[in-house]
Amino acid sequence: MSRYVFKMPDLGEGTVSAEVVEWKVKVGDSVKEDQVIAEVMTDKAAVEIPSPVTGRVVSITGQPGDMVAVGAELIAFDTSGAAPAEPAAAPKPAAGPASAPPAKPAAVAAPPKSNGPAAAAAPAPAVGARVMASPATRRKAHVAGVDLATVPGSGPGGRISAQDLEAVISGQGGAAARPAIAARKGVEEIKVIGLRRLIAERMSAAKRNIPHFSYVEEVDVTELEALRQYLISRQPKGTPSLTYLPFLVAALVRVLEKFPQCNAVHDAERNVILRHSAMHVGVATQTPDGLKVPVVKHAEARSLHDLAAEIRRVSEAARSNKATRDELTGSTITVTSLGKLGGIASTPVINAPEVAIVGVNKAVERPVVVDGSIAIRRIMNLSSSFDHRFVDGFDAAAMIQALKEKLEHPATIFIQD
């Protein structure tokens, strides 16, 4: 046998180890060069590892959730070209209900004994058919709140006896009886690995190390909604609809020019604040794997439609697991929105090492007082959090107020001050 050992590669940016998230192959499998053999997670992103050779897998190192050091043995192959001693197992089906292995047949409880052939075959009365029962049985059904049309009768011609009614009342009847709700048992154990582990660690560190200052302000976006609908009406057919996010980002980059302390990151190792001139806006995106933050680079240099297109592009790349390392790093401030699930207010967690995050809640029409009269206006709340070590409460509130002013008067978003 010609044994080829493949070691955990250096995945860049100072990575010293990586977590095994999923093996795509198993011992005994034959693989081809460049075939994906494993998915691992670094402190930055998920990475798919391709096979460096063609051969048969003879050993693997680490189970999902285990850390493997860079340079340590990851997988070994037999590259001599010999056929496997045993036929390869059938490919592992995709995860999902349809691919679950067949369960062993469960024991089937014997059906309850009937009172005879007539009882087993007697159907419930058809809708609209005359229900046959004695006056005493009818009275008892009325008192018990039971519709006799739902009670299967065991008597001649489907006549409902007192015993038939009693069986339904006591929950022992046939199809008409209300099924019992079984108590549930069992606990599903889910390992916290991969992206979910990384999210948990980062969220814990952010809440543990950063004194969050949260600020909520309501914004009248009636004029912004009118502008949005107007721009949508002028778009060619098939163009994705404009959301509030491009307007928010466009307004935010204008506001940050006057509040540079909010467009910054904290370098904890050197204990310095890095205020960036460029505005790289992270867009918190829910994906099947968990929360990711793809980045719109140089938002300050993009038009409204360019912002909309780039937000869609990086968000879709994150959702489809195609975002590059560069597209998932380097943000200087983050925006987060739950869309229609946005609620009234929230307290977003800062995306460390940034010092600010701007959250968007859902926009709804509400009656408000305008110039002393009640009017229906479209209102949306901004829920934001700041690192109180480096952003004073006054400056945080002033920044959100400036953002509110631009969103309430959207023409000012596009006017150079």
C-alpha distance (Angstrom), angle and dihedral (degrees) to the residues before:
residue distance angle dihedral
M1 . . .
S2 3.79 . .
R3 3.84 104.2 .
Y4 3.81 119.4 -156.4
V5 3.82 117.3 -169.3
F6 3.79 117.6 -156.3
K7 3.81 115.2 -161.7
M8 3.79 128.9 -154.4
P9 3.82 103.0 -84.3
D10 3.79 125.5 -131.0
L11 3.81 102.0 -99.2
G12 3.79 94.3 -166.6
E13 3.81 137.9 -116.5
G14 3.80 94.2 76.3
T15 3.80 95.9 -55.4
V16 3.82 110.6 169.4
S17 3.80 98.2 174.7
A18 3.79 141.4 3.3
E19 3.78 133.9 -148.7
V20 3.79 120.0 -119.6
V21 3.80 105.9 -124.1
E22 3.80 101.5 170.6
W23 3.78 138.5 -9.5
K24 3.78 113.2 -137.2
V25 3.83 91.8 -167.3
K26 3.81 137.4 36.5
V27 3.78 137.5 -152.6
G28 3.80 109.8 -66.9
D29 3.81 95.7 27.6
S30 3.78 119.5 127.9
V31 3.80 112.5 -134.1
K32 3.75 135.9 -174.2
E33 3.77 128.2 -134.9
D34 3.84 112.2 -82.1
Q35 3.81 92.2 16.7
V36 3.82 110.3 137.9
I37 3.80 108.1 -106.9
A38 3.81 103.0 172.3
E39 3.78 145.8 2.4
V40 3.79 116.9 -135.5
M41 3.79 133.4 -178.6
T42 3.78 125.4 -136.5
D43 3.78 125.2 -174.7
K44 3.81 87.1 -89.4
A45 3.79 110.3 39.6
A46 3.80 149.0 -26.2
V47 3.81 113.3 -80.6
E48 3.81 129.1 -164.6
I49 3.81 113.6 -140.4
P50 3.84 116.2 -146.4
S51 3.79 123.3 -152.5
P52 3.82 112.5 -101.8
V53 3.83 92.7 -152.7
T54 3.79 144.9 24.1
G55 3.78 112.8 -106.9
R56 3.79 148.6 93.5
V57 3.81 122.2 -63.0
V58 3.80 110.9 -116.8
S59 3.83 100.5 169.3
I60 3.78 141.6 1.0
T61 3.80 130.8 -160.6
G62 3.78 123.6 -135.6
Q63 3.78 136.0 8.3
P64 3.83 124.4 -117.6
G65 3.79 106.4 -66.3
D66 3.82 95.5 28.7
M67 3.80 121.3 119.8
V68 3.81 117.6 -130.1
A69 3.80 119.1 -164.4
V70 3.79 121.1 -126.8
G71 3.81 106.6 -96.6
A72 3.81 94.7 24.1
E73 3.80 120.7 119.7
L74 3.80 110.4 -85.6
I75 3.79 104.6 170.3
A76 3.81 138.1 -9.3
F77 3.80 127.9 -146.8
D78 3.78 136.8 -163.1
T79 3.80 102.8 -134.4
S80 3.82 97.4 175.5
G81 3.80 90.9 103.7
A82 3.79 94.8 -120.8
A83 3.78 114.8 148.0
P84 3.78 116.4 -110.2
A85 3.80 115.5 -90.4
E86 3.78 89.9 -125.9
P87 3.78 129.0 33.4
A88 3.78 113.2 -93.5
A89 3.75 115.5 -97.8
A90 3.76 119.5 -108.1
P91 3.81 113.0 -85.2
K92 3.75 114.3 -86.8
P93 3.82 107.6 -103.8
A94 3.78 120.6 -123.9
A95 3.76 115.4 -88.6
G96 3.76 114.8 -94.0
P97 3.78 142.9 89.6
A98 3.81 93.9 -72.6
S99 3.81 92.5 56.0
A100 3.79 98.4 49.6
P101 3.83 112.2 123.0
P102 3.80 114.0 -104.3
A103 3.77 110.6 -92.2
K104 3.78 122.8 -131.7
P105 3.79 111.2 -95.2
A106 3.76 110.0 -91.8
A107 3.77 120.0 -130.8
V108 3.78 109.5 -93.6
A109 3.76 116.4 -136.3
A110 3.77 114.9 -126.0
P111 3.79 112.6 -106.3
P112 3.79 116.4 -106.7
K113 3.76 114.7 -93.1
S114 3.76 114.9 -100.0
N115 3.78 127.1 -142.6
G116 3.75 91.1 -111.8
P117 3.80 141.1 -58.4
A118 3.78 92.8 -54.5
A119 3.81 92.5 55.4
A120 3.82 92.6 49.2
A121 3.76 94.1 50.2
A122 3.80 101.2 37.1
P123 3.83 109.4 114.2
A124 3.78 125.1 -152.0
P125 3.82 111.2 -95.4
A126 3.78 114.1 -86.5
V127 3.79 118.2 -108.8
G128 3.79 108.5 -84.1
A129 3.84 93.5 14.9
R130 3.80 120.0 128.3
V131 3.81 110.9 -96.5
M132 3.81 112.3 -135.5
A133 3.81 114.6 -146.5
S134 3.78 138.4 126.2
P135 3.83 120.5 -96.9
A136 3.81 89.6 -110.6
T137 3.82 91.1 53.8
R138 3.81 90.5 47.7
R139 3.81 91.4 52.0
K140 3.79 92.3 49.1
A141 3.82 91.1 49.0
H142 3.82 90.6 50.3
V143 3.82 91.8 51.4
A144 3.82 91.6 46.9
G145 3.83 92.7 46.8
V146 3.79 93.4 -121.4
D147 3.82 120.7 147.4
L148 3.80 104.6 -135.1
A149 3.80 89.7 -151.9
T150 3.82 86.9 72.5
V151 3.80 95.6 50.5
P152 3.83 117.2 94.9
G153 3.79 110.0 -133.7
S154 3.79 121.9 -140.5
G155 3.79 97.1 -168.4
P156 3.79 129.0 93.1
G157 3.80 111.0 -56.9
G158 3.79 90.5 4.8
R159 3.83 95.4 -59.5
I160 3.82 111.0 172.7
S161 3.78 113.3 -125.9
A162 3.79 128.0 -160.4
Q163 3.81 87.8 -106.2
D164 3.85 91.3 55.0
L165 3.80 90.8 52.8
E166 3.80 93.1 44.9
A167 3.80 90.4 52.1
V168 3.82 90.5 55.8
I169 3.81 93.8 44.9
S170 3.80 91.6 50.6
G171 3.81 91.9 46.6
Q172 3.78 94.6 -111.6
G173 3.81 98.1 106.7
G174 3.78 126.8 112.3
A175 3.81 126.0 -106.9
A176 3.79 92.7 -22.7
A177 3.81 93.9 57.9
R178 3.80 116.9 101.0
P179 3.81 108.2 -109.0
A180 3.77 115.6 -115.7
I181 3.81 117.1 -112.5
A182 3.78 106.8 -122.8
A183 3.79 120.2 -139.8
R184 3.79 111.1 -113.9
K185 3.77 125.0 -129.3
G186 3.76 136.5 -175.6
V187 3.80 137.0 62.4
E188 3.79 125.1 -123.8
E189 3.79 112.1 -137.0
I190 3.82 114.4 -149.6
K191 3.79 120.6 -175.4
V192 3.79 113.9 -133.0
I193 3.78 98.9 -130.1
G194 3.78 140.9 135.6
L195 3.77 118.5 10.3
R196 3.82 92.8 -6.6
R197 3.82 89.5 57.2
L198 3.79 91.0 47.9
I199 3.82 91.9 49.4
A200 3.80 90.9 48.6
E201 3.80 92.7 50.2
R202 3.80 93.9 47.2
M203 3.79 94.7 45.7
S204 3.81 91.3 48.2
A205 3.80 91.9 48.5
A206 3.81 92.1 47.4
K207 3.81 93.8 51.2
R208 3.80 92.6 41.2
N209 3.80 97.8 47.8
I210 3.81 104.5 29.0
P211 3.82 122.0 69.1
H212 3.80 98.5 -142.0
F213 3.79 120.3 -145.7
S214 3.82 110.3 -166.6
Y215 3.79 124.9 -162.0
V216 3.81 127.2 -174.6
E217 3.80 124.6 -165.8
E218 3.80 131.2 170.8
V219 3.78 119.2 -129.7
D220 3.81 128.6 -159.6
V221 3.80 102.5 -134.7
T222 3.81 96.8 173.7
E223 3.82 92.9 116.1
L224 3.79 91.5 41.8
E225 3.80 90.2 53.1
A226 3.83 90.5 50.7
L227 3.82 90.2 51.5
R228 3.79 91.6 46.1
Q229 3.81 92.7 51.6
Y230 3.81 90.9 46.6
L231 3.82 92.0 52.4
I232 3.80 91.0 46.1
S233 3.82 90.0 53.2
R234 3.81 89.8 55.7
Q235 3.81 95.0 50.6
P236 3.82 119.9 103.8
K237 3.79 115.9 -102.6
G238 3.77 113.2 -83.8
T239 3.81 94.5 27.1
P240 3.81 112.3 134.9
S241 3.78 111.9 -103.9
L242 3.80 120.2 -101.0
T243 3.80 112.7 -111.0
Y244 3.79 127.8 -163.5
L245 3.81 92.7 -100.1
P246 3.84 98.4 79.5
F247 3.82 89.7 50.9
L248 3.79 90.8 47.4
V249 3.80 93.0 50.1
A250 3.82 91.7 45.2
A251 3.80 90.2 52.3
L252 3.80 92.8 42.6
V253 3.80 95.5 55.8
R254 3.80 89.6 51.9
V255 3.79 91.7 50.4
L256 3.80 94.2 46.8
E257 3.80 89.6 62.8
K258 3.82 86.3 73.1
F259 3.82 95.2 36.9
P260 3.82 104.6 44.8
Q261 3.81 90.8 157.3
C262 3.81 87.3 73.5
N263 3.81 94.6 52.5
A264 3.76 93.8 64.7
V265 3.78 145.2 100.2
H266 3.78 129.8 -141.2
D267 3.80 116.9 -125.8
A268 3.81 97.9 -154.2
E269 3.81 94.9 -174.4
R270 3.81 92.6 58.4
N271 3.81 94.1 26.3
V272 3.79 93.5 -130.6
I273 3.80 133.6 129.4
L274 3.79 115.7 -128.3
R275 3.80 110.9 -152.9
H276 3.79 108.8 -162.3
S277 3.79 125.9 -148.3
A278 3.80 89.8 -161.2
M279 3.80 115.6 71.5
H280 3.78 111.7 -138.8
V281 3.80 104.8 179.5
G282 3.79 119.2 -156.9
V283 3.80 115.2 -147.4
A284 3.81 112.1 -153.3
T285 3.81 105.1 -134.7
Q286 3.79 129.0 -172.7
T287 3.81 111.2 -136.7
P288 3.81 134.1 175.9
D289 3.81 87.4 -100.5
G290 3.81 96.3 48.0
L291 3.80 138.6 -87.5
K292 3.80 116.7 -21.0
V293 3.82 130.0 176.2
P294 3.81 112.3 -145.6
V295 3.78 113.9 -173.2
V296 3.80 132.3 -125.4
K297 3.80 100.6 -148.9
H298 3.82 120.0 -144.9
A299 3.78 95.1 2.7
E300 3.80 88.3 170.6
A301 3.82 90.0 68.9
R302 3.81 97.9 49.5
S303 3.79 132.2 94.2
L304 3.82 121.5 -129.2
H305 3.81 93.9 -98.0
D306 3.79 91.2 43.4
L307 3.80 89.2 53.0
A308 3.80 90.9 49.4
A309 3.81 92.0 50.2
E310 3.80 94.1 46.2
I311 3.81 93.2 47.4
R312 3.82 89.0 52.6
R313 3.80 92.4 45.9
V314 3.80 99.1 50.3
S315 3.81 92.7 39.7
E316 3.81 91.8 53.0
A317 3.81 90.6 45.7
A318 3.81 88.9 54.3
R319 3.81 93.3 46.9
S320 3.81 92.4 49.4
N321 3.82 92.0 45.3
K322 3.81 90.9 -117.8
A323 3.81 98.2 113.6
T324 3.80 113.7 122.5
R325 3.80 124.0 -129.3
D326 3.82 89.2 -105.0
E327 3.82 91.1 53.2
L328 3.82 90.8 53.9
T329 3.80 98.8 47.1
G330 3.78 140.6 55.3
S331 3.82 102.6 50.2
T332 3.81 117.7 154.9
I333 3.81 97.2 -167.5
T334 3.80 132.8 6.9
V335 3.80 135.1 -140.8
T336 3.78 121.6 -159.5
S337 3.78 131.2 -169.9
L338 3.79 134.4 174.5
G339 3.79 91.2 -162.7
K340 3.80 112.1 -151.4
L341 3.82 89.0 0.0
G342 3.80 90.1 56.9
G343 3.79 95.8 117.5
I344 3.78 124.4 -162.0
A345 3.81 99.5 -67.0
S346 3.79 139.2 -10.6
T347 3.80 139.8 -176.5
P348 3.82 106.0 -130.9
V349 3.80 119.0 -156.6
I350 3.81 115.0 -120.1
N351 3.81 115.3 -108.8
A352 3.81 97.1 -126.2
P353 2.99 134.4 -108.9
E354 3.80 85.0 32.2
V355 3.80 118.8 88.3
A356 3.83 101.3 -144.1
I357 3.79 141.5 39.4
V358 3.82 126.9 -175.3
G359 3.80 117.4 -150.0
V360 3.79 126.4 -161.5
N361 3.80 122.9 -150.3
K362 3.79 125.5 -162.6
A363 3.82 120.8 -73.6
V364 3.81 115.3 -125.7
E365 3.78 135.8 170.4
R366 3.79 112.3 -107.6
P367 3.80 137.0 169.2
V368 3.81 108.9 -105.6
V369 3.78 136.1 168.9
V370 3.82 112.7 -101.6
D371 3.82 117.8 178.0
G372 3.79 91.0 -21.2
S373 3.82 95.8 -49.1
I374 3.79 133.9 96.0
A375 3.80 112.9 -107.8
I376 3.79 135.2 170.3
R377 3.80 109.0 -116.1
R378 3.79 134.2 169.9
I379 3.80 107.5 -112.9
M380 3.80 128.8 -169.3
N381 3.80 128.3 177.7
L382 3.79 125.9 -137.2
S383 3.81 112.2 -148.4
S384 3.78 111.7 -171.0
S385 3.79 138.7 170.6
F386 3.81 130.9 -153.4
D387 3.79 136.3 -169.6
H388 3.80 99.1 -109.3
R389 3.80 91.1 -157.2
F390 3.77 91.5 69.5
V391 3.82 106.5 16.3
D392 3.80 116.8 58.6
G393 3.78 118.4 -139.5
F394 3.80 91.8 -116.2
D395 3.81 92.5 53.6
A396 3.81 91.8 46.4
A397 3.80 91.9 51.5
A398 3.80 91.7 44.8
M399 3.80 91.3 52.1
I400 3.81 92.8 51.3
Q401 3.81 90.7 46.5
A402 3.82 89.9 52.8
L403 3.81 89.4 48.9
K404 3.80 90.0 48.9
E405 3.81 91.3 52.8
K406 3.80 92.8 53.3
L407 3.80 93.3 47.1
E408 3.80 92.3 48.3
H409 3.82 90.4 49.5
P410 3.82 100.6 34.1
A411 3.81 95.0 179.9
T412 3.80 87.8 71.4
I413 3.81 89.8 62.8
F414 3.80 88.4 71.6
I415 3.81 98.9 40.1
Q416 3.78 118.6 92.4
D417 3.80 110.0 -129.7
